[in-house]
Amino acid sequence: MKQLDQLREFMRRDRVFDFVAEERFPFTSGVRPVRPGVVDISKGPILYIENMTVSFDGFKAINDLTLYINHGELRCIIGPNGAGKTTMMDCITGKTRPDSGTVFYGQTMDLTRMSEYEIAQVGIGRKFQKPTVFPHHTVFENLELALYTDKSVWPTLIAKLSGEQRDHIDEVLRIIGLIDQVHRRAGLLSHGQTQWLEIGMLLMQKPLLLLVDEPVAGMTHQESERTAELLTSLAEEHSVVVVEHDMDFVRSLARTVTVLHEGRVLAEGSMDQVQNDPKVIEVYLGETAH
């Protein structure tokens, strides 16, 4: 953990990037600048969570959490129930406000000052465990409704798809593997296909950061394998954070794994490193093996 702590100290925004901010914004010396709509990922990380604490009625759901997600990274977050995984994602998306600490999207965008709607608009998409698609509409119509456009009533009623928008829908259909289901009602899809459609709906909004909560819960083995392939294919162009309990699925992604326990990082590294960490075995992996 000593090396991990040293890396976190090096990566801190206030230690590494303040001189950059002050050079660009001399009038903000000593203050973290906020530039809504501009995601500065020039230094690597797209998400900075630093010293974040969240309490509910005296219980610390998040306890001085520091975590960095790089641009184009696929990161798996695991941990026992109550470790703070859902609360962490709630803070990233604006559903919950931290009591202390910071959550930055890129170097300059302070998510704690933004609403849930504003956060979604700047390129952060969240997929919950239970799919939220429009069951009486076709796959194509679901993707069309999810387009990153003006969502007010009148423009939605009169809008016509441009050639570029149709091309984008076709590309997303190819990515999620539902080209042959394009005219099928979403309510008739299998569970796995429904999950892929919801991921596709997020992709229609061209997010840079995707938060995915337990994507393979209830899936068949074949659907889980296909989901692993899908999420892996999204990495690099998108940053993907996956919260999951299925250890076989996490192993299949074979990327960096972060273990949360009691609201803070217990361990971080490759799956092999995490699996062999005595602390992780004691509080989590030993539990999941029973």
C-alpha angles and dihedrals in degrees: 000000000000092000090045091052090049091052091050091050090052092048096051111125093222092053099042110025109032092092088054091051092048092049091053095038108028092172090062097058107155092012126093106240120227121208110179113212096020117097109196108200096154092121096050110255119094095186128043120185110178130181091334119176128181124181131189114195091333095314114118106224088173118029117194092315120188118184136155128200118195125222109266093015128138107212127181119208117201135169143128122288110288094027092124101255097131093041089052091055090045089057093048092052097042097249091117128030118219119237090224141353131053139277114196130182103209116335100304112029113094107204092191088069095051134081124239089255093051092049091052090049094055094058112279115127127186128199115197123210093254111061117241105200130140101260097194094052127077124254089256092050092050090055091045091052089051095057115132094248141111105308097194115122103252099048089046092054096049100032119122123198117252122219090254092053092049090050089051091052090049091050092050091048089054093048095050093041098238101118091117091050096050095118096037119109111252091231090065096054123106118257092259093048090050090054091050091049091055090050087051091052089056091048090055087068091055097233123189093204124043122192111197121188118205095324097181100047106132095007127132118246091257092050091049091053091050091048091053089052091048096050092045090052091053094056117100094029088050133023109237127198114189123192108198143157097195104098094192089056092047090051090052090058089054096195136118113313125204119198117207122199127173092350100308141077112281097176141347134192142077119340090255092052092048094045091055097045107113093214092053092047090051099049103029125358093050088053094050092049092066 
